[in-house]
Amino acid sequence: MTLKIGGIVLDAEDPQKLAEFWSAATGFAIGFTSEAFAQLETDDSIGHFFFIKVPEGKSAKNRCHIDYEIAADSKAEIERLQEIGAVHVADHRMDDGFEWTVMQDPEGNEFCVSQSHS
């Protein structure tokens, strides 16, 4: 037996606000929401995308994060993400030329953006 990803869950101070950011970032529509919970309507590739209200704020670097690949201009995408509320953290480049940008969503959750090489 092997594991299948059932979904991605992000703790949130404001699930609705965080769902609105990620909906704008990914293009997934907002599904069910309540004061304590929000869900994005995703395709089958990642399972569900949930935002759960927690009492404490984020206090340290994520031990796990999401990497996003884009097929188009990564600089333009990074600018778009900043316009909708993301924060640019750092740019990285490996010796082989692979580049990625570390960003944070409006509640400080880290994620990375790189240009697809496929």
KOLGU-4560 file (N, C-alpha, C; in nm, 3 decimals, padded with zeros to 5 digits):
<recs>
<n_xx: 00.084 n_yy: -00.118 n_zz: 00.000 ca_xx: 00.000 ca_yy: 00.000 ca_zz: 00.000 c_xx: 00.088 c_yy: 00.124 c_zz: 00.000 mol: A seq: 1 type: MET>
<n_xx: 00.050 n_yy: 00.227 n_zz: -00.074 ca_xx: 00.125 ca_yy: 00.352 ca_zz: -00.078 c_xx: 00.034 c_yy: 00.468 c_zz: -00.042 mol: A seq: 2 type: THR>
<n_xx: 00.095 n_yy: 00.577 n_zz: -00.002 ca_xx: 00.019 ca_yy: 00.696 ca_zz: 00.034 c_xx: -00.019 c_yy: 00.776 c_zz: -00.089 mol: A seq: 3 type: LEU>
<n_xx: -00.135 n_yy: 00.836 n_zz: -00.085 ca_xx: -00.181 ca_yy: 00.928 ca_zz: -00.189 c_xx: -00.208 c_yy: 01.061 c_zz: -00.121 mol: A seq: 4 type: LYS>
<n_xx: -00.164 n_yy: 01.170 n_zz: -00.180 ca_xx: -00.189 ca_yy: 01.301 ca_zz: -00.120 c_xx: -00.338 c_yy: 01.330 c_zz: -00.124 mol: A seq: 5 type: ILE>
<n_xx: -00.395 n_yy: 01.351 n_zz: -00.006 ca_xx: -00.537 ca_yy: 01.384 ca_zz: 00.004 c_xx: -00.562 c_yy: 01.533 c_zz: -00.003 mol: A seq: 6 type: GLY>
<n_xx: -00.458 n_yy: 01.610 n_zz: 00.027 ca_xx: -00.473 ca_yy: 01.754 ca_zz: 00.020 c_xx: -00.358 c_yy: 01.827 c_zz: 00.085 mol: A seq: 7 type: GLY>
<n_xx: -00.362 n_yy: 01.955 n_zz: 00.069 ca_xx: -00.266 ca_yy: 02.046 ca_zz: 00.131 c_xx: -00.345 c_yy: 02.129 c_zz: 00.231 mol: A seq: 8 type: ILE>
<n_xx: -00.294 n_yy: 02.139 n_zz: 00.353 ca_xx: -00.362 ca_yy: 02.213 ca_zz: 00.459 c_xx: -00.269 c_yy: 02.321 c_zz: 00.511 mol: A seq: 9 type: VAL>
<n_xx: -00.316 n_yy: 02.445 n_zz: 00.513 ca_xx: -00.240 ca_yy: 02.555 ca_zz: 00.571 c_xx: -00.314 c_yy: 02.608 c_zz: 00.693 mol: A seq: 10 type: LEU>
<n_xx: -00.243 n_yy: 02.620 n_zz: 00.805 ca_xx: -00.299 ca_yy: 02.686 ca_zz: 00.922 c_xx: -00.316 c_yy: 02.833 c_zz: 00.888 mol: A seq: 11 type: ASP>
<n_xx: -00.418 n_yy: 02.897 n_zz: 00.944 ca_xx: -00.446 ca_yy: 03.035 ca_zz: 00.908 c_xx: -00.506 c_yy: 03.112 c_zz: 01.025 mol: A seq: 12 type: ALA>
<n_xx: -00.473 n_yy: 03.238 n_zz: 01.034 ca_xx: -00.542 ca_yy: 03.328 ca_zz: 01.127 c_xx: -00.677 c_yy: 03.366 c_zz: 01.068 mol: A seq: 13 type: GLU>
<n_xx: -00.682 n_yy: 03.384 n_zz: 00.935 ca_xx: -00.805 ca_yy: 03.422 ca_zz: 00.864 c_xx: -00.818 c_yy: 03.333 c_zz: 00.741 mol: A seq: 14 type: ASP>
<n_xx: -00.885 n_yy: 03.218 n_zz: 00.755 ca_xx: -00.895 ca_yy: 03.123 ca_zz: 00.644 c_xx: -00.953 c_yy: 03.183 c_zz: 00.516 mol: A seq: 15 type: PRO>
<n_xx: -01.055 n_yy: 03.266 n_zz: 00.527 ca_xx: -01.118 ca_yy: 03.326 ca_zz: 00.410 c_xx: -01.019 c_yy: 03.415 c_zz: 00.334 mol: A seq: 16 type: GLN>
<n_xx: -00.948 n_yy: 03.501 n_zz: 00.406 ca_xx: -00.852 ca_yy: 03.591 ca_zz: 00.343 c_xx: -00.739 c_yy: 03.513 c_zz: 00.276 mol: A seq: 17 type: LYS>
<n_xx: -00.690 n_yy: 03.410 n_zz: 00.344 ca_xx: -00.582 ca_yy: 03.330 ca_zz: 00.286 c_xx: -00.633 c_yy: 03.252 c_zz: 00.164 mol: A seq: 18 type: LEU>
<n_xx: -00.755 n_yy: 03.202 n_zz: 00.169 ca_xx: -00.813 ca_yy: 03.133 ca_zz: 00.053 c_xx: -00.826 c_yy: 03.229 c_zz: -00.065 mol: A seq: 19 type: ALA>
<n_xx: -00.862 n_yy: 03.355 n_zz: -00.037 ca_xx: -00.874 ca_yy: 03.453 ca_zz: -00.145 c_xx: -00.739 c_yy: 03.477 c_zz: -00.212 mol: A seq: 20 type: GLU>
<n_xx: -00.632 n_yy: 03.488 n_zz: -00.132 ca_xx: -00.498 ca_yy: 03.504 ca_zz: -00.189 c_xx: -00.462 c_yy: 03.385 c_zz: -00.277 mol: A seq: 21 type: PHE>
<n_xx: -00.476 n_yy: 03.262 n_zz: -00.221 ca_xx: -00.435 ca_yy: 03.144 ca_zz: -00.296 c_xx: -00.525 c_yy: 03.119 c_zz: -00.417 mol: A seq: 22 type: TRP>
<n_xx: -00.651 n_yy: 03.159 n_zz: -00.411 ca_xx: -00.739 ca_yy: 03.149 ca_zz: -00.526 c_xx: -00.687 c_yy: 03.239 c_zz: -00.638 mol: A seq: 23 type: SER>
<n_xx: -00.650 n_yy: 03.363 n_zz: -00.603 ca_xx: -00.595 ca_yy: 03.456 ca_zz: -00.702 c_xx: -00.461 c_yy: 03.406 c_zz: -00.755 mol: A seq: 24 type: ALA>
<n_xx: -00.379 n_yy: 03.345 n_zz: -00.668 ca_xx: -00.247 ca_yy: 03.298 ca_zz: -00.708 c_xx: -00.255 c_yy: 03.177 c_zz: -00.801 mol: A seq: 25 type: ALA>
<n_xx: -00.345 n_yy: 03.084 n_zz: -00.772 ca_xx: -00.348 ca_yy: 02.956 ca_zz: -00.845 c_xx: -00.457 c_yy: 02.948 c_zz: -00.952 mol: A seq: 26 type: THR>
<n_xx: -00.559 n_yy: 03.032 n_zz: -00.941 ca_xx: -00.672 ca_yy: 03.022 ca_zz: -01.032 c_xx: -00.778 c_yy: 02.924 c_zz: -00.987 mol: A seq: 27 type: GLY>
<n_xx: -00.757 n_yy: 02.857 n_zz: -00.873 ca_xx: -00.859 ca_yy: 02.766 ca_zz: -00.820 c_xx: -00.970 c_yy: 02.849 c_zz: -00.754 mol: A seq: 28 type: PHE>
<n_xx: -01.094 n_yy: 02.811 n_zz: -00.778 ca_xx: -01.208 ca_yy: 02.882 ca_zz: -00.721 c_xx: -01.223 c_yy: 02.850 c_zz: -00.572 mol: A seq: 29 type: ALA>
<n_xx: -01.276 n_yy: 02.945 n_zz: -00.498 ca_xx: -01.306 ca_yy: 02.922 ca_zz: -00.357 c_xx: -01.432 c_yy: 02.837 c_zz: -00.348 mol: A seq: 30 type: ILE>
<n_xx: -01.423 n_yy: 02.730 n_zz: -00.271 ca_xx: -01.538 ca_yy: 02.643 ca_zz: -00.249 c_xx: -01.603 c_yy: 02.678 c_zz: -00.117 mol: A seq: 31 type: GLY>
<n_xx: -01.619 n_yy: 02.581 n_zz: -00.032 ca_xx: -01.683 ca_yy: 02.600 ca_zz: 00.098 c_xx: -01.598 c_yy: 02.688 c_zz: 00.188 mol: A seq: 32 type: PHE>
<n_xx: -01.663 n_yy: 02.779 n_zz: 00.260 ca_xx: -01.594 ca_yy: 02.861 ca_zz: 00.361 c_xx: -01.680 c_yy: 02.876 c_zz: 00.484 mol: A seq: 33 type: THR>
<n_xx: -01.613 n_yy: 02.896 n_zz: 00.597 ca_xx: -01.679 ca_yy: 02.931 ca_zz: 00.723 c_xx: -01.578 c_yy: 03.014 c_zz: 00.800 mol: A seq: 34 type: SER>
<n_xx: -01.613 n_yy: 03.054 n_zz: 00.921 ca_xx: -01.520 ca_yy: 03.132 ca_zz: 01.002 c_xx: -01.393 c_yy: 03.053 c_zz: 01.034 mol: A seq: 35 type: GLU>
<n_xx: -01.406 n_yy: 02.922 n_zz: 01.044 ca_xx: -01.293 ca_yy: 02.838 ca_zz: 01.086 c_xx: -01.228 c_yy: 02.759 c_zz: 00.973 mol: A seq: 36 type: ALA>
<n_xx: -01.280 n_yy: 02.771 n_zz: 00.851 ca_xx: -01.237 ca_yy: 02.679 ca_zz: 00.746 c_xx: -01.263 c_yy: 02.739 c_zz: 00.609 mol: A seq: 37 type: PHE>
<n_xx: -01.174 n_yy: 02.715 n_zz: 00.514 ca_xx: -01.199 ca_yy: 02.750 ca_zz: 00.374 c_xx: -01.136 c_yy: 02.642 c_zz: 00.286 mol: A seq: 38 type: ALA>
<n_xx: -01.192 n_yy: 02.625 n_zz: 00.167 ca_xx: -01.144 ca_yy: 02.522 ca_zz: 00.075 c_xx: -01.140 c_yy: 02.579 c_zz: -00.066 mol: A seq: 39 type: GLN>
<n_xx: -01.036 n_yy: 02.543 n_zz: -00.142 ca_xx: -01.031 ca_yy: 02.576 ca_zz: -00.283 c_xx: -01.074 c_yy: 02.455 c_zz: -00.363 mol: A seq: 40 type: LEU>
<n_xx: -01.142 n_yy: 02.480 n_zz: -00.473 ca_xx: -01.184 ca_yy: 02.375 ca_zz: -00.566 c_xx: -01.067 c_yy: 02.348 c_zz: -00.660 mol: A seq: 41 type: GLU>
<n_xx: -00.993 n_yy: 02.241 n_zz: -00.637 ca_xx: -00.873 ca_yy: 02.211 ca_zz: -00.714 c_xx: -00.901 c_yy: 02.105 c_zz: -00.820 mol: A seq: 42 type: THR>
<n_xx: -00.798 n_yy: 02.080 n_zz: -00.902 ca_xx: -00.808 ca_yy: 01.966 ca_zz: -00.992 c_xx: -00.762 c_yy: 01.843 c_zz: -00.912 mol: A seq: 43 type: ASP>
<n_xx: -00.762 n_yy: 01.727 n_zz: -00.974 ca_xx: -00.729 ca_yy: 01.604 ca_zz: -00.902 c_xx: -00.581 c_yy: 01.587 c_zz: -00.872 mol: A seq: 44 type: ASP>
<n_xx: -00.495 n_yy: 01.673 n_zz: -00.927 ca_xx: -00.351 ca_yy: 01.651 ca_zz: -00.913 c_xx: -00.299 c_yy: 01.674 c_zz: -00.772 mol: A seq: 45 type: SER>
<n_xx: -00.364 n_yy: 01.759 n_zz: -00.693 ca_xx: -00.312 ca_yy: 01.788 ca_zz: -00.558 c_xx: -00.410 c_yy: 01.752 c_zz: -00.448 mol: A seq: 46 type: ILE>
<n_xx: -00.523 n_yy: 01.696 n_zz: -00.480 ca_xx: -00.621 ca_yy: 01.670 ca_zz: -00.376 c_xx: -00.688 c_yy: 01.800 c_zz: -00.335 mol: A seq: 47 type: GLY>
<n_xx: -00.722 n_yy: 01.813 n_zz: -00.211 ca_xx: -00.791 ca_yy: 01.932 ca_zz: -00.162 c_xx: -00.690 c_yy: 02.036 c_zz: -00.116 mol: A seq: 48 type: HIS>
<n_xx: -00.731 n_yy: 02.162 n_zz: -00.114 ca_xx: -00.649 ca_yy: 02.272 ca_zz: -00.064 c_xx: -00.732 c_yy: 02.340 c_zz: 00.044 mol: A seq: 49 type: PHE>
<n_xx: -00.693 n_yy: 02.320 n_zz: 00.171 ca_xx: -00.770 ca_yy: 02.367 ca_zz: 00.286 c_xx: -00.696 c_yy: 02.475 c_zz: 00.365 mol: A seq: 50 type: PHE>
<n_xx: -00.772 n_yy: 02.560 n_zz: 00.430 ca_xx: -00.720 ca_yy: 02.661 ca_zz: 00.521 c_xx: -00.798 c_yy: 02.648 c_zz: 00.651 mol: A seq: 51 type: PHE>
<n_xx: -00.728 n_yy: 02.620 n_zz: 00.760 ca_xx: -00.790 ca_yy: 02.591 ca_zz: 00.889 c_xx: -00.751 c_yy: 02.699 c_zz: 00.989 mol: A seq: 52 type: ILE>
<n_xx: -00.849 n_yy: 02.756 n_zz: 01.056 ca_xx: -00.823 ca_yy: 02.860 ca_zz: 01.156 c_xx: -00.754 c_yy: 02.798 c_zz: 01.278 mol: A seq: 53 type: LYS>
<n_xx: -00.645 n_yy: 02.861 n_zz: 01.320 ca_xx: -00.573 ca_yy: 02.821 ca_zz: 01.440 c_xx: -00.555 c_yy: 02.943 c_zz: 01.530 mol: A seq: 54 type: VAL>
<n_xx: -00.544 n_yy: 02.923 n_zz: 01.660 ca_xx: -00.536 ca_yy: 03.038 ca_zz: 01.751 c_xx: -00.402 c_yy: 03.109 c_zz: 01.751 mol: A seq: 55 type: PRO>
<n_xx: -00.295 n_yy: 03.039 n_zz: 01.717 ca_xx: -00.162 ca_yy: 03.099 ca_zz: 01.723 c_xx: -00.118 c_yy: 03.145 c_zz: 01.585 mol: A seq: 56 type: GLU>
<n_xx: -00.034 n_yy: 03.249 n_zz: 01.582 ca_xx: 00.023 ca_yy: 03.296 ca_zz: 01.457 c_xx: 00.145 c_yy: 03.214 c_zz: 01.419 mol: A seq: 57 type: GLY>
<n_xx: 00.191 n_yy: 03.234 n_zz: 01.298 ca_xx: 00.312 ca_yy: 03.166 ca_zz: 01.251 c_xx: 00.431 c_yy: 03.221 c_zz: 01.327 mol: A seq: 58 type: LYS>
<n_xx: 00.521 n_yy: 03.133 n_zz: 01.373 ca_xx: 00.631 ca_yy: 03.180 ca_zz: 01.457 c_xx: 00.770 c_yy: 03.139 c_zz: 01.407 mol: A seq: 59 type: SER>
<n_xx: 00.778 n_yy: 03.052 n_zz: 01.307 ca_xx: 00.909 ca_yy: 03.007 ca_zz: 01.259 c_xx: 00.898 c_yy: 02.970 c_zz: 01.112 mol: A seq: 60 type: ALA>
<n_xx: 01.013 n_yy: 02.944 n_zz: 01.051 ca_xx: 01.016 ca_yy: 02.903 ca_zz: 00.911 c_xx: 00.941 c_yy: 02.771 c_zz: 00.895 mol: A seq: 61 type: LYS>
<n_xx: 00.869 n_yy: 02.759 n_zz: 00.784 ca_xx: 00.799 ca_yy: 02.634 ca_zz: 00.754 c_xx: 00.899 c_yy: 02.520 c_zz: 00.742 mol: A seq: 62 type: ASN>
<n_xx: 00.863 n_yy: 02.403 n_zz: 00.791 ca_xx: 00.945 ca_yy: 02.283 ca_zz: 00.772 c_xx: 00.911 c_yy: 02.215 c_zz: 00.641 mol: A seq: 63 type: ARG>
<n_xx: 00.800 n_yy: 02.254 n_zz: 00.581 ca_xx: 00.755 ca_yy: 02.202 ca_zz: 00.454 c_xx: 00.693 c_yy: 02.318 c_zz: 00.378 mol: A seq: 64 type: CYS>
<n_xx: 00.712 n_yy: 02.322 n_zz: 00.247 ca_xx: 00.652 ca_yy: 02.430 ca_zz: 00.169 c_xx: 00.616 c_yy: 02.378 c_zz: 00.030 mol: A seq: 65 type: HIS>
<n_xx: 00.542 n_yy: 02.459 n_zz: -00.044 ca_xx: 00.498 ca_yy: 02.421 ca_zz: -00.177 c_xx: 00.588 c_yy: 02.489 c_zz: -00.279 mol: A seq: 66 type: ILE>
<n_xx: 00.630 n_yy: 02.414 n_zz: -00.380 ca_xx: 00.704 ca_yy: 02.468 ca_zz: -00.494 c_xx: 00.609 c_yy: 02.477 c_zz: -00.612 mol: A seq: 67 type: ASP>
<n_xx: 00.608 n_yy: 02.591 n_zz: -00.677 ca_xx: 00.525 ca_yy: 02.612 ca_zz: -00.796 c_xx: 00.616 c_yy: 02.631 c_zz: -00.915 mol: A seq: 68 type: TYR>
<n_xx: 00.581 n_yy: 02.569 n_zz: -01.026 ca_xx: 00.651 ca_yy: 02.589 ca_zz: -01.152 c_xx: 00.558 c_yy: 02.662 c_zz: -01.246 mol: A seq: 69 type: GLU>
<n_xx: 00.614 n_yy: 02.755 n_zz: -01.324 ca_xx: 00.535 ca_yy: 02.826 ca_zz: -01.423 c_xx: 00.602 c_yy: 02.810 c_zz: -01.559 mol: A seq: 70 type: ILE>
<n_xx: 00.522 n_yy: 02.811 n_zz: -01.664 ca_xx: 00.574 ca_yy: 02.792 ca_zz: -01.798 c_xx: 00.616 c_yy: 02.924 c_zz: -01.862 mol: A seq: 71 type: ALA>
<n_xx: 00.566 n_yy: 03.035 n_zz: -01.811 ca_xx: 00.592 ca_yy: 03.165 ca_zz: -01.872 c_xx: 00.701 c_yy: 03.240 c_zz: -01.796 mol: A seq: 72 type: ALA>
<n_xx: 00.706 n_yy: 03.368 n_zz: -01.812 ca_xx: 00.806 ca_yy: 03.456 ca_zz: -01.752 c_xx: 00.793 c_yy: 03.457 c_zz: -01.599 mol: A seq: 73 type: ASP>
<n_xx: 00.894 n_yy: 03.401 n_zz: -01.530 ca_xx: 00.886 ca_yy: 03.393 ca_zz: -01.384 c_xx: 00.894 c_yy: 03.531 c_zz: -01.319 mol: A seq: 74 type: SER>
<n_xx: 00.967 n_yy: 03.625 n_zz: -01.376 ca_xx: 00.975 ca_yy: 03.759 ca_zz: -01.319 c_xx: 00.837 c_yy: 03.826 c_zz: -01.319 mol: A seq: 75 type: LYS>
<n_xx: 00.764 n_yy: 03.814 n_zz: -01.428 ca_xx: 00.629 ca_yy: 03.871 ca_zz: -01.435 c_xx: 00.536 c_yy: 03.804 c_zz: -01.334 mol: A seq: 76 type: ALA>
<n_xx: 00.551 n_yy: 03.673 n_zz: -01.316 ca_xx: 00.466 ca_yy: 03.601 ca_zz: -01.220 c_xx: 00.497 c_yy: 03.644 c_zz: -01.078 mol: A seq: 77 type: GLU>
<n_xx: 00.623 n_yy: 03.663 n_zz: -01.046 ca_xx: 00.662 ca_yy: 03.708 ca_zz: -00.913 c_xx: 00.605 c_yy: 03.847 c_zz: -00.886 mol: A seq: 78 type: ILE>
<n_xx: 00.610 n_yy: 03.933 n_zz: -00.984 ca_xx: 00.552 ca_yy: 04.068 ca_zz: -00.969 c_xx: 00.401 c_yy: 04.059 c_zz: -00.947 mol: A seq: 79 type: GLU>
<n_xx: 00.333 n_yy: 03.970 n_zz: -01.023 ca_xx: 00.189 ca_yy: 03.952 ca_zz: -01.006 c_xx: 00.156 c_yy: 03.903 c_zz: -00.866 mol: A seq: 80 type: ARG>
<n_xx: 00.233 n_yy: 03.807 n_zz: -00.817 ca_xx: 00.210 ca_yy: 03.755 ca_zz: -00.682 c_xx: 00.230 c_yy: 03.863 c_zz: -00.577 mol: A seq: 81 type: LEU>
<n_xx: 00.327 n_yy: 03.949 n_zz: -00.595 ca_xx: 00.348 ca_yy: 04.060 ca_zz: -00.501 c_xx: 00.230 c_yy: 04.157 c_zz: -00.505 mol: A seq: 82 type: GLN>
<n_xx: 00.175 n_yy: 04.181 n_zz: -00.623 ca_xx: 00.061 ca_yy: 04.271 ca_zz: -00.636 c_xx: -00.062 c_yy: 04.220 c_zz: -00.561 mol: A seq: 83 type: GLU>
<n_xx: -00.075 n_yy: 04.087 n_zz: -00.548 ca_xx: -00.192 ca_yy: 04.032 ca_zz: -00.479 c_xx: -00.163 c_yy: 04.000 c_zz: -00.332 mol: A seq: 84 type: ILE>
<n_xx: -00.042 n_yy: 04.034 n_zz: -00.283 ca_xx: -00.017 ca_yy: 04.022 ca_zz: -00.140 c_xx: 00.100 c_yy: 03.938 c_zz: -00.097 mol: A seq: 85 type: GLY>
<n_xx: 00.170 n_yy: 03.872 n_zz: -00.189 ca_xx: 00.287 ca_yy: 03.792 ca_zz: -00.152 c_xx: 00.406 c_yy: 03.883 c_zz: -00.122 mol: A seq: 86 type: ALA>
<n_xx: 00.499 n_yy: 03.830 n_zz: -00.045 ca_xx: 00.621 ca_yy: 03.903 ca_zz: -00.011 c_xx: 00.740 c_yy: 03.828 c_zz: -00.069 mol: A seq: 87 type: VAL>
<n_xx: 00.828 n_yy: 03.901 n_zz: -00.139 ca_xx: 00.951 ca_yy: 03.844 ca_zz: -00.194 c_xx: 01.049 c_yy: 03.826 c_zz: -00.079 mol: A seq: 88 type: HIS>
<n_xx: 01.107 n_yy: 03.706 n_zz: -00.066 ca_xx: 01.202 ca_yy: 03.677 ca_zz: 00.041 c_xx: 01.344 c_yy: 03.670 c_zz: -00.013 mol: A seq: 89 type: VAL>
<n_xx: 01.367 n_yy: 03.588 n_zz: -00.115 ca_xx: 01.503 ca_yy: 03.570 ca_zz: -00.166 c_xx: 01.500 c_yy: 03.506 c_zz: -00.304 mol: A seq: 90 type: ALA>
<n_xx: 01.606 n_yy: 03.532 n_zz: -00.381 ca_xx: 01.627 ca_yy: 03.466 ca_zz: -00.510 c_xx: 01.746 c_yy: 03.372 c_zz: -00.494 mol: A seq: 91 type: ASP>
<n_xx: 01.739 n_yy: 03.256 n_zz: -00.561 ca_xx: 01.846 ca_yy: 03.157 ca_zz: -00.555 c_xx: 01.879 c_yy: 03.109 c_zz: -00.695 mol: A seq: 92 type: HIS>
<n_xx: 02.005 n_yy: 03.073 n_zz: -00.715 ca_xx: 02.050 ca_yy: 03.020 ca_zz: -00.844 c_xx: 02.155 c_yy: 02.912 c_zz: -00.819 mol: A seq: 93 type: ARG>
<n_xx: 02.135 n_yy: 02.795 n_zz: -00.882 ca_xx: 02.232 ca_yy: 02.687 ca_zz: -00.871 c_xx: 02.336 c_yy: 02.700 c_zz: -00.982 mol: A seq: 94 type: MET>
<n_xx: 02.446 n_yy: 02.630 n_zz: -00.968 ca_xx: 02.553 ca_yy: 02.635 ca_zz: -01.067 c_xx: 02.507 c_yy: 02.594 c_zz: -01.207 mol: A seq: 95 type: ASP>
<n_xx: 02.406 n_yy: 02.505 n_zz: -01.215 ca_xx: 02.358 ca_yy: 02.460 ca_zz: -01.345 c_xx: 02.260 c_yy: 02.558 c_zz: -01.410 mol: A seq: 96 type: ASP>
<n_xx: 02.234 n_yy: 02.672 n_zz: -01.342 ca_xx: 02.147 ca_yy: 02.774 ca_zz: -01.397 c_xx: 02.004 c_yy: 02.770 c_zz: -01.347 mol: A seq: 97 type: GLY>
<n_xx: 01.966 n_yy: 02.665 n_zz: -01.272 ca_xx: 01.830 ca_yy: 02.658 ca_zz: -01.218 c_xx: 01.809 c_yy: 02.770 c_zz: -01.117 mol: A seq: 98 type: PHE>
<n_xx: 01.700 n_yy: 02.846 n_zz: -01.133 ca_xx: 01.670 ca_yy: 02.959 ca_zz: -01.045 c_xx: 01.533 c_yy: 02.942 c_zz: -00.981 mol: A seq: 99 type: GLU>
<n_xx: 01.519 n_yy: 02.992 n_zz: -00.859 ca_xx: 01.389 ca_yy: 02.995 ca_zz: -00.794 c_xx: 01.384 c_yy: 03.113 c_zz: -00.699 mol: A seq: 100 type: TRP>
<n_xx: 01.262 n_yy: 03.153 n_zz: -00.668 ca_xx: 01.237 ca_yy: 03.265 ca_zz: -00.578 c_xx: 01.157 c_yy: 03.215 c_zz: -00.459 mol: A seq: 101 type: THR>
<n_xx: 01.202 n_yy: 03.249 n_zz: -00.340 ca_xx: 01.129 ca_yy: 03.218 ca_zz: -00.217 c_xx: 01.037 c_yy: 03.336 c_zz: -00.188 mol: A seq: 102 type: VAL>
<n_xx: 00.911 n_yy: 03.305 n_zz: -00.159 ca_xx: 00.812 ca_yy: 03.407 ca_zz: -00.128 c_xx: 00.735 c_yy: 03.366 c_zz: -00.004 mol: A seq: 103 type: MET>
<n_xx: 00.655 n_yy: 03.458 n_zz: 00.048 ca_xx: 00.563 ca_yy: 03.429 ca_zz: 00.159 c_xx: 00.424 c_yy: 03.476 c_zz: 00.120 mol: A seq: 104 type: GLN>
<n_xx: 00.323 n_yy: 03.399 n_zz: 00.161 ca_xx: 00.186 ca_yy: 03.442 ca_zz: 00.140 c_xx: 00.152 c_yy: 03.549 c_zz: 00.245 mol: A seq: 105 type: ASP>
<n_xx: 00.032 n_yy: 03.607 n_zz: 00.244 ca_xx: 00.000 ca_yy: 03.714 ca_zz: 00.338 c_xx: 00.010 c_yy: 03.678 c_zz: 00.487 mol: A seq: 106 type: PRO>
<n_xx: 00.011 n_yy: 03.549 n_zz: 00.520 ca_xx: 00.026 ca_yy: 03.509 ca_zz: 00.661 c_xx: 00.166 c_yy: 03.455 c_zz: 00.690 mol: A seq: 107 type: GLU>
<n_xx: 00.258 n_yy: 03.469 n_zz: 00.595 ca_xx: 00.397 ca_yy: 03.433 ca_zz: 00.619 c_xx: 00.438 c_yy: 03.292 c_zz: 00.582 mol: A seq: 108 type: GLY>
<n_xx: 00.348 n_yy: 03.214 n_zz: 00.521 ca_xx: 00.383 ca_yy: 03.078 ca_zz: 00.479 c_xx: 00.472 c_yy: 03.086 c_zz: 00.355 mol: A seq: 109 type: ASN>
<n_xx: 00.589 n_yy: 03.020 n_zz: 00.362 ca_xx: 00.683 ca_yy: 03.022 ca_zz: 00.252 c_xx: 00.636 c_yy: 02.933 c_zz: 00.137 mol: A seq: 110 type: GLU>
<n_xx: 00.668 n_yy: 02.976 n_zz: 00.015 ca_xx: 00.650 ca_yy: 02.895 ca_zz: -00.105 c_xx: 00.755 c_yy: 02.941 c_zz: -00.205 mol: A seq: 111 type: PHE>
<n_xx: 00.782 n_yy: 02.856 n_zz: -00.304 ca_xx: 00.884 ca_yy: 02.888 ca_zz: -00.405 c_xx: 00.821 c_yy: 02.891 c_zz: -00.543 mol: A seq: 112 type: CYS>
<n_xx: 00.879 n_yy: 02.974 n_zz: -00.630 ca_xx: 00.836 ca_yy: 02.986 ca_zz: -00.768 c_xx: 00.958 c_yy: 02.968 c_zz: -00.858 mol: A seq: 113 type: VAL>
<n_xx: 00.946 n_yy: 02.878 n_zz: -00.956 ca_xx: 01.054 ca_yy: 02.860 ca_zz: -01.053 c_xx: 00.993 c_yy: 02.842 c_zz: -01.192 mol: A seq: 114 type: SER>
<n_xx: 01.075 n_yy: 02.865 n_zz: -01.292 ca_xx: 01.029 ca_yy: 02.844 ca_zz: -01.429 c_xx: 01.041 c_yy: 02.696 c_zz: -01.462 mol: A seq: 115 type: GLN>
<n_xx: 00.937 n_yy: 02.642 n_zz: -01.523 ca_xx: 00.936 ca_yy: 02.501 ca_zz: -01.559 c_xx: 01.043 c_yy: 02.471 c_zz: -01.661 mol: A seq: 116 type: SER>
<n_xx: 01.108 n_yy: 02.356 n_zz: -01.645 ca_xx: 01.210 ca_yy: 02.314 ca_zz: -01.742 c_xx: 01.160 c_yy: 02.201 c_zz: -01.831 mol: A seq: 117 type: HIS>
<n_xx: 01.031 n_yy: 02.173 n_zz: -01.828 ca_xx: 00.979 ca_yy: 02.063 ca_zz: -01.909 c_xx: 00.926 c_yy: 02.110 c_zz: -02.040 mol: A seq: 118 type: SER>
</recs>
